[in-house]
Amino acid sequence: MRCATFCHAKQAIILEYSLAPKHLYPEQLVQWVSVLRYLIEDGSVQPGDVILTGDSAGGHGQFRAALLVSPFTRLLMDAKSYESNAGKDHPGRA
């Protein structure tokens, strides 16, 4: 919770996702995406206010979930969709 205080977070959510070997990948990824979608569609959080973090196996799960929610396929970021989605799609331009 110190991280939430340091980041001036309004709330911190800790997902206790299912663990291997009983629950195999990609079940954990599906759980991450489900939580993100629920929070965003429910209006509980704005997509730009979400910070995903984790360590060990949880560290790559958030990255994969973020790619599924907001995939980037061209690193030059010069497609028209980057302009039309600029206010709602992340990662944004630096």
N, C-alpha and C positions, 0 to 999 in steps of 0.2 A: 504494500500500500504506500510505501514511501515514494515509489515511482509515480503513483497517481498524484501525490501531493507536489512532488517536484515538477511535474508537467502541468500543474494547475488543472488536473482533470476533474470533470464533474462527476464522473463515475468510472469505475474499473470493473471489468467483467472477466472472470477467470473461467475458461471452459475446461471442464474435466472430461476430455474426450476419451473414447474407448481405447484400451491399450492392447498391443500385440502381446502374445501370439493369438489370444482368443479372438481379437477383432483385427482383421488384416486391412492394410492399405488397399483401397482408398476410402475406407469407412470414416477415418478421421477427417479427411479432406471434405467429405460430404457433410460431416457435422459442422466444420468451420463455416462452410458456405451457407448452410442452413441458418446458423446463428447470425451471420452478417446480413443475410437477406431479411430475416425476421426483424432485426433491429432497425434496418433502413426502411423497410416497408411499413412497419409499425409507427414510424415517425419518432422513435426513441432517440435516434442519432442521425446526424447528417453525415453523408459519406466522407466529406472532407475533414470531419472531426475524429475519425477513427484512426487509431494507431494500433497496429498489430505487432505483437512481440512474442517471443518465446525462446526457449533454449533447447538444445539437443534435438530430438525428433519434433518437438513443438516449434522449433525455429523455422524449419522449412515448410511446415504446414500452413502457416500464415501467408507466406510468400505464394505458395501454390493457390491458396484460396483467393488472394488478391488478384492473381492473374486470371482466375476464372470469372471473378466479378467484373474486372476491368482489364481485359487483355490488351496488350500492346503488341503489335506485330511488325511494326516498322519503326526502327530506332531513330530515323531522321525526323519523325513527327511532322511531316509535311503534307499529310493527307487532309482532305477537306473535313473529315470527321473530327480531327483534332480541334479545328476551329469551332465547329458546331457544338461540340461537347465540352468545350473548354471550361465552362463553369461547373460541370458536374462529374467529369471524368478525371480520374487520378491514375497514374502520376501526371502532374502538369509540367509545363515547361519551367526550367530553372530560371 
